[in-house]
Amino acid sequence: MSNFIPYSINEKYATSVAYFSMEFAIHQALKLYGGGLGFLAGSHMRSAYDLGQNMIGVGILWSYGYYDQARDKERNLKIEFRRKKYYFLKDLEISVDVVINSKTVKVKPFLLESKIFNTAPVILLSTDIEDNDYLSRTITHKLYDADEETRIAQEIVLGIGGAKVLEALHIKPKIHHINEGHALPLVFELYKKCKTFDALQQKIVFTTHTPEAAGNEEHSTALLHKMGFFAGLSIDEIQQFMGNKGDIFNLTIGALKAAKISNGVSLLHAKVANKMWSHVQNRSEIIHITNAQNRRYWADKGVLRALDEHEDYELEARKKHLKRVLFDEVANQTGKMFDPNILTIVWARRFAEYKRPGLLKYDLKKFLELVENQDMPVQIIWAGKPYPFDNGAINIFNEINYISNNLKNVAVLVGYELSLSMMLKKGADIWLNTPRITKEASGTSGMSAAMNGAVNLSTLDGWHPEFEKHGINCFTITATDPTLPIEEQDAIDNANLMNILSTDIIPLYYENSKKWVNIMKNSMLDTINAFDSDRMAHEYYANMYDKDS
C-alpha cells in the first residue's frame, strides 16, 4: 500500500487496512454520499490521514451522485440527476473483469490522492466507461439505485470489483473493513483464495449501522446467486459457508458471520444490535465503537480559539458572525431575513420517517404559538434530503415547506450537502434531534454541531446518552415508553419538547446569557474531548484491526 500512501505511517497503526464503503462524504466538490454513513466515512478518512494510519478507502465513483436537491416552480422539492465530472481524480489506467448476471463488466478504478483533501487515499470504482455497454455503465450511475438488481450489481462492483482492483494494484491489506453490509461480496471473493473459513475471518471486520431489522438489506438467495453476488460459489457452498438454509439471504447476518469481530456505532446501538441478532448462531462478537466527527474539518477555528482563550465575548461575537453567514443563505434561498440576535433552532439531516422531522410542528396550534411569540422570538430552519424514491419522506418535506411559506421566521433550505451542513452547524443555536429511541444508531450531526457552539436538544438515542448532561452541556427530551403506539409516543414527545423549549431553553437564552455561553462551552469541550474522530480511528485499530479473534 506504500505506493498510494504518501505520508509517514505511525508504527501504532502499521496494520494495513482497506475500508470498503458505499459512500464517502469527503468534500463538497466530491458528491459521493447520501447521508450519515458517508459523513462518518469521510471523517474516518480524514482522521486516518491525521494519525498516519496505514489505510486506503474503497468506494464507488457515482456518475450522478445521490441527487441534486432543488425546487420546482411551486417551490416543492425537485429531484434532479446531473452528471458529475471530477478532474482531480487520478486515472489508475487499469480495469478488472467482474461477472454480473452472467455478463462480464469492466470495473475501472480512479484514485483520490491524499494531497487533494488531506485524507487517506480512496480508490473509487466505475463501470461508466466506454468499454461497457449502456446497461453495464448505469450500474455506477446513482447511489442506492431503486431497482433491486441494479442495487445488487452495485454491491458486486464494490465488493468483488474492489477486491480484484486491490489485487491488480498489488495492494494486499491485512484487514478488510466492511462499513455496512453493501460490500459483502468481497467476503466470497476472498474466500476462494483463503481456502478456509478461519483464514478468511482473520481478514474481515464489520460495522453495522442499522438498528431496525427491516432496514438490514436482504434478497432472494437464488437471485443473489444468479447475479454473481457469491463470486461463483454454489448455493450449496454458500449455505454451508454461512449456515443458512433459507431462501432469503440477509447481508448483515452474512457479514456478522464472516467477520472476526463486529461493532455497533454507539453504546446503545451495540446493545440493540446484540439483542436484535442474538438468534444468529456462530456470529462474531458485537462491541461498540461510538461514531465521531473530524474536528479539523468541522470545527470553526474562530470558535475554537475563543474557547481556548476563555474569551466569552469573542465566542458570542463569532457565533453571531456565523449566524449572519447562514442567514445570508436563508435570504438567498427563501427571501426571508433572519436576525442573529434571535434564538435559532435547526433540524437538519436526512429526511426519514423515524427521524421525525415534523415532530416540532406535531401540535400545529402550539407550534404557531411558538413561532409567533414576539416577546421571546425564535427562528427555525429545516434542511435535509429525503431518499429520492421515498414518497412518504418527500411528502413530509413538502408539508413542512408549505407551512413555512406564510411564516417569515421559518425556513426550509435545499441543497443539503457538506457545505450547507457546515453552515447550518456553525449558525445554529439549538441543534434539534428527534428520532424514535433505538431507531437512530448514532446520529453524528449533533457532534459536529456541538463543536461549533450549537447546543443539542435531543431524544435519548444514538450517541446522545453517552454525552448528555441535561442543562449543563445540552438539553434532553424525556424518554417515553417505547411500547406505546407510535402516535401516542409522538404526542408525548412533542409535549415534552415544547415544554423544554418554553420553560428551559428560550427563557435561558434571553435572560441569562452567561449561563447559555457556559452550556455552549461545556458542549464544545465534552464533544471535542470524546467525539473527535481521531479517538474513533484509534479505537478501530486497538479494538478491532489488531485484535486477535
Protein Blocks (a to p, Z undefined) as FASTA:
>chain_A
ZZmmmbdcdfklmpccddddfbdcfbfklccbfblmlmmmmmmmmmmmmnopacdddddd
dfklmbdcdddfkopacddddddddfkbccehiacdddeehiacddddddddfklnopad
dddddfbbfkbcfklmmmmmpghifblklmmmmmmmmmmmmmmmmmmnopacfbdcdehj
klmmmmmmmmmmnopaklmmmmpccddfbfcfklpccddfklmmmnopnnopafklmmmm
nopabfbdcfklmmmmmpmbdcdfbfklmmmmmmmmmmpghiacdddddddddfklmpcf
klmmmmmnopaklmmmmmmmmmmmmmmmmmmmnopacdfkbccddddddddfklommlmm
mpmmlmmmmmmpmklgcddddeddddfklmklmmmmmmmmmmmmmpckbccdehiafklm
mmmmmmpmbdcdfbdehkamnopmlmmmmmnopacddddehjllmmgcghklmccddddd
fkbcfklmmmmmmmmmmmmmmmmmmmmmmmmmmlmmmmmmmmmmmmmmmmccklmmmmmm
mmmmmpcZZ
